[in-house]
Amino acid sequence: MKNKKIKTNQKNQQTVQQKIIEQHITKTGWKIIICSVVTLAIGFFLLTFTNPEGNNWASVLSPIIIILSYIFIGVGIFAK
């Protein structure tokens, strides 16, 4: 009886370990990541239009785009 429980526990542990190992980025996740990287590049390109005072449209818009791009890269990694 004890032997049977040990085998069952070992099988359960192996199943859990396989599920952990088999986690990967899905196709939807890759799409989100790729779009985010492109948007990130656009955000850094917009930084070239900022002025030293930081009071034009590019100075306001580019940091928002860059931060959101990094957030969505993380979302793409964990998307199911």
Phi and psi in degrees as GROMACS dihedral restraints (atoms count N, CA, C in turn):
[ dihedral_restraints ]
;  ai    aj    ak    al  type     phi  dphi    fc
    3     4     5     6     1   -64.5    20    10
    4     5     6     7     1   -38.3    20    10
    6     7     8     9     1   -62.4    20    10
    7     8     9    10     1   -39.0    20    10
    9    10    11    12     1   -66.7    20    10
   10    11    12    13     1   -40.7    20    10
   12    13    14    15     1   -65.1    20    10
   13    14    15    16     1   -40.0    20    10
   15    16    17    18     1   -64.3    20    10
   16    17    18    19     1   -42.7    20    10
   18    19    20    21     1   -64.7    20    10
   19    20    21    22     1   -40.9    20    10
   21    22    23    24     1   -63.7    20    10
   22    23    24    25     1   -43.3    20    10
   24    25    26    27     1   -63.2    20    10
   25    26    27    28     1   -39.8    20    10
   27    28    29    30     1   -65.2    20    10
   28    29    30    31     1   -40.3    20    10
   30    31    32    33     1   -64.6    20    10
   31    32    33    34     1   -41.7    20    10
   33    34    35    36     1   -63.4    20    10
   34    35    36    37     1   -41.5    20    10
   36    37    38    39     1   -65.3    20    10
   37    38    39    40     1   -39.6    20    10
   39    40    41    42     1   -66.0    20    10
   40    41    42    43     1   -39.2    20    10
   42    43    44    45     1   -63.7    20    10
   43    44    45    46     1   -43.7    20    10
   45    46    47    48     1   -63.9    20    10
   46    47    48    49     1   -42.6    20    10
   48    49    50    51     1   -64.6    20    10
   49    50    51    52     1   -38.6    20    10
   51    52    53    54     1   -65.6    20    10
   52    53    54    55     1   -39.3    20    10
   54    55    56    57     1   -64.9    20    10
   55    56    57    58     1   -38.2    20    10
   57    58    59    60     1   -67.0    20    10
   58    59    60    61     1   -42.7    20    10
   60    61    62    63     1   -68.7    20    10
   61    62    63    64     1   -36.1    20    10
   63    64    65    66     1   -78.8    20    10
   64    65    66    67     1    -3.2    20    10
   66    67    68    69     1   -68.2    20    10
   67    68    69    70     1   132.8    20    10
   69    70    71    72     1  -149.7    20    10
   70    71    72    73     1   174.5    20    10
   72    73    74    75     1   -81.1    20    10
   73    74    75    76     1   130.0    20    10
   75    76    77    78     1   -79.4    20    10
   76    77    78    79     1   172.8    20    10
   78    79    80    81     1   -62.8    20    10
   79    80    81    82     1   -40.2    20    10
   81    82    83    84     1   -63.2    20    10
   82    83    84    85     1   -40.7    20    10
   84    85    86    87     1   -61.0    20    10
   85    86    87    88     1   -43.0    20    10
   87    88    89    90     1   -64.0    20    10
   88    89    90    91     1   -38.2    20    10
   90    91    92    93     1   -63.2    20    10
   91    92    93    94     1   -42.8    20    10
   93    94    95    96     1   -64.0    20    10
   94    95    96    97     1   -42.9    20    10
   96    97    98    99     1   -64.4    20    10
   97    98    99   100     1   -44.9    20    10
   99   100   101   102     1   -63.6    20    10
  100   101   102   103     1   -45.0    20    10
  102   103   104   105     1   -62.5    20    10
  103   104   105   106     1   -37.9    20    10
  105   106   107   108     1   -67.3    20    10
  106   107   108   109     1   -38.9    20    10
  108   109   110   111     1   -67.3    20    10
  109   110   111   112     1   -39.6    20    10
  111   112   113   114     1   -63.5    20    10
  112   113   114   115     1   -44.1    20    10
  114   115   116   117     1   -64.5    20    10
  115   116   117   118     1   -36.0    20    10
  117   118   119   120     1   -62.7    20    10
  118   119   120   121     1   -42.7    20    10
  120   121   122   123     1   -62.8    20    10
  121   122   123   124     1   -39.3    20    10
  123   124   125   126     1   -63.6    20    10
  124   125   126   127     1   -41.2    20    10
  126   127   128   129     1   -61.8    20    10
  127   128   129   130     1   -41.6    20    10
  129   130   131   132     1   -70.2    20    10
  130   131   132   133     1   -33.0    20    10
  132   133   134   135     1   -65.1    20    10
  133   134   135   136     1   -38.8    20    10
  135   136   137   138     1   -64.7    20    10
  136   137   138   139     1   -25.2    20    10
  138   139   140   141     1   -61.2    20    10
  139   140   141   142     1   -24.2    20    10
  141   142   143   144     1   -69.5    20    10
  142   143   144   145     1   -17.9    20    10
  144   145   146   147     1   -93.8    20    10
  145   146   147   148     1    -1.4    20    10
  147   148   149   150     1   -75.2    20    10
  148   149   150   151     1   154.3    20    10
  150   151   152   153     1  -107.1    20    10
  151   152   153   154     1   164.1    20    10
  153   154   155   156     1   -61.2    20    10
  154   155   156   157     1   -29.4    20    10
  156   157   158   159     1   -75.6    20    10
  157   158   159   160     1   -23.5    20    10
  159   160   161   162     1    73.1    20    10
  160   161   162   163     1    33.1    20    10
  162   163   164   165     1  -117.9    20    10
  163   164   165   166     1    21.1    20    10
  165   166   167   168     1  -109.2    20    10
  166   167   168   169     1   178.9    20    10
  168   169   170   171     1   -64.3    20    10
  169   170   171   172     1   -37.3    20    10
  171   172   173   174     1   -68.5    20    10
  172   173   174   175     1   -32.9    20    10
  174   175   176   177     1   -68.5    20    10
  175   176   177   178     1   -27.6    20    10
  177   178   179   180     1   -86.7    20    10
  178   179   180   181     1   -42.9    20    10
  180   181   182   183     1   -79.0    20    10
  181   182   183   184     1   -39.4    20    10
  183   184   185   186     1   -64.7    20    10
  184   185   186   187     1   -41.7    20    10
  186   187   188   189     1   -64.4    20    10
  187   188   189   190     1   -34.7    20    10
  189   190   191   192     1   -64.5    20    10
  190   191   192   193     1   -45.4    20    10
  192   193   194   195     1   -63.4    20    10
  193   194   195   196     1   -42.5    20    10
  195   196   197   198     1   -64.5    20    10
  196   197   198   199     1   -46.2    20    10
  198   199   200   201     1   -64.9    20    10
  199   200   201   202     1   -44.3    20    10
  201   202   203   204     1   -64.5    20    10
  202   203   204   205     1   -34.5    20    10
  204   205   206   207     1   -63.8    20    10
  205   206   207   208     1   -43.8    20    10
  207   208   209   210     1   -63.9    20    10
  208   209   210   211     1   -38.3    20    10
  210   211   212   213     1   -63.2    20    10
  211   212   213   214     1   -44.3    20    10
  213   214   215   216     1   -72.1    20    10
  214   215   216   217     1   -23.6    20    10
  216   217   218   219     1   -63.6    20    10
  217   218   219   220     1   -43.1    20    10
  219   220   221   222     1   -63.5    20    10
  220   221   222   223     1   -39.3    20    10
  222   223   224   225     1   -63.3    20    10
  223   224   225   226     1   -39.9    20    10
  225   226   227   228     1   -64.8    20    10
  226   227   228   229     1   -33.2    20    10
  228   229   230   231     1   -66.9    20    10
  229   230   231   232     1   -39.0    20    10
  231   232   233   234     1   -97.0    20    10
  232   233   234   235     1     2.7    20    10
  234   235   236   237     1   -67.3    20    10
  235   236   237   238     1   144.9    20    10
